Amino acid sequence: MRENETETREESPDAASISPGPRIRRIRRSLDMTLQDMAEKTGLSEGFLSQAERRKANLSFSSLMRIAGALNVPMSALLTEESGEPEPRKPLRQVLVDHPSGLYRDRFVTPPDAKTLQVIEAVLEPGEGSRVAPYAHSGEEECLLVLEGHLELQSGQVVHQLHAGESALIDPGTPHSYRNPGRAAARWLWISALPGHEH
């Protein structure tokens, strides 16, 4: 069953004015990939993907991860400004809000000159969790490092209780999900290899 994201244009006040829809469409078409193909690869509905490409639906962090994986490109390829690349050594800090209430907040904080890694900073409020069911995606091993709070990470049948300073490795091919069971916001880093890079 494919997931249907909330179709909303609402953004946080700090969100950068980068809309990835047109870039997604251009990359997809350059690969001769149809919307149906991308829907099958991402688990997102074809209708939602069409809305997102036309800037009529907001894309969450998890959706962007799925789409980047399906297109075999780093997330930076979807978030770069249409007019050109970011200035050298100036981090691209795109705010991605999974929920209009701000309960989910994610920032793409990978340095623009990174060649093998991408880093996402994520914040999750107490009692909240993944918006979609546990899912697997293509890619190499990922590392999750908790900076603040308490995060419960489930990978397959294994549940990790992670607190500030603790980390865990994730196999992208194993369905995984997360939630914040604590009383304060949890903040962590997702660190993963860019598509196509061998260690």
N, C-alpha and C positions, 0 to 999 in steps of 0.2 A: 504494500500500500504506500503510495507516494504522499509525502508531507506537503501541506499547503501552508505557506507562510502568511502572516497578516499583511494584507495589501494596504500599506499606509505610506505617506510621504513625510510623516512627522519625524523630525530629527532633534537631537539635543542642541542647545545653544552653541556648544563647542564644536559641533561637527564641521568637518571641512567640506567645501562645496565641490566634492568630487563624486560624480555619479558614474558607477562602473558599467551601467547597462549597455551603452553604445560600444564600449571596448569589448565586453563579453560577446556581443553580437558579431563584431568584426573578427575576433579571434575564432569564434565558432565557425563562421562562414569560411574563413581561410583554411580551416581543417576539413571542409566539406561535411560538417557535422550538422544534422538537423536538430530542431528543438526536441523532437521525440528521442533522438539519440542521447541528447544531454539529459533529458528527463530520466531515461533508463540508467544512465551512469551516476546521476546524483541522487535519485530517489525523490526529487522534487517534481511537482506537477508541471506538465507542459504549459498549462495556462498561466501558472505563476511565473515561470521562466520568461514567457512572452511578455508579461506585464513588467517584469524587472528590466528586460532589455529596452523597453520603451519608457523607462523611468516612471512607471505608474505603480511600482511596488518597491518597498524597502527591502534590501538584502541584509540579513543578519550575518554575523561572523561565521556561524556554522554553515549557512548556505554558501557564503563566499568560499569557505574551505572546500566544500563539496565541488563547487563549480571550477575552482582553480585546479583541483585534482582531476576532474573530468577533462579539462582542457590541457592538462599536463604543463601548467605554467605556475610560477610563483605568484602569490597574492599581489605582489607589487605590480605585476603586469596588468592587473585589473584596477589598481588604485592610482596609477600614475596619471598625472594631468594630461589631457589631450594635446595641449600646446607644446609639450616637451617633457624631458626628464627633470626630476627635482635637482636643485642646485647641489654641487658636489659637497659631500659630507654633511648635508643638511637633512636630518632625519625626517621621514615622511610619517607624520603622526595623524593618521586618519582615524577619527572616532566612529565606531560602528555601534549603533544602539539596537539591540535585539528586541527591545520592548519600549514603547513610547513613554512608559513610566520611569524609565531609567534604571530599572532593576538589573538590567544586563548592560555592561559597558565594556567595550573592547577597543584597543588602540593598536594599530599596526606601527610598531616602533623599530622595525628593522632598518639599520643604516643603509642608505642608498647604494653604497659601494660593497655591500655584502654579496659574496659570490656563491656561497654554499649553504647559508643558513637564513631562516626567517624567524622573527621573534614577534609574538603577539602578547600584549599586556591585557589581562582580563580582570574585570571586577564583577562580583556577583553578590547581591544583597542576601541577608539571612532568609532561610526558608525557600529560596529559589533554586532552580536547577536547569538542566538542559531543556530546551523547548521541544526538542524532537526525541523520539525513541532512540535507544542505543543504536549506533550505526558504525559500520566499518568503511574505510576508504583506502584508496591506493596511496603509496608513499613509503618512505623509510621510517625507521624508529623515531619517535618523538619523545621529548622530555618535558615534564611539567614541574615547575619549581614554585612552591607557594611562598609568597612574600609576606602576606598578612592573613590572619584569620584561620579558618578551618575549612577544608575542602574534602568532600567524600568523592572519590573517583572509583567507578566500577569499570573494569575491563574484563569482559567475559564473565566468568563466575567469581573473579577475584575483586574484593573491595579494599581500597586503600583509604585509610584515615590520615590525611596529611595536614600538618600544622606549619606555621611559619618556619622557614629554613629547611623543610623537608621536600623531597622530590620523588618522582616516579617515572619510569620509562613506560611508554605505551606502544604497543604494536598496532599500527593503523588498520591492519587487516582483521583485528579482533573488535567486535562491537563494543563501544564504550560510551559512557555518559558520566555526568557529574552533578553534584548538588552542594549547597552550603547548609549544613545542619547546625551551624553555630549561631551566635547572637550578634555577631558583628559582620561587616562586609568582608568577603574573602577576596584577596588580590593575588594573582599568580601570573607566571610567564609560560607561554607555549613556545617551545624551541623545536624547530623541525628543519630537516634538510630540504633544500629546494629541489623540485622535480628534476630528474635526469642527472643528479650528482651522486657519485660514488664516494664512499669514505675509504 
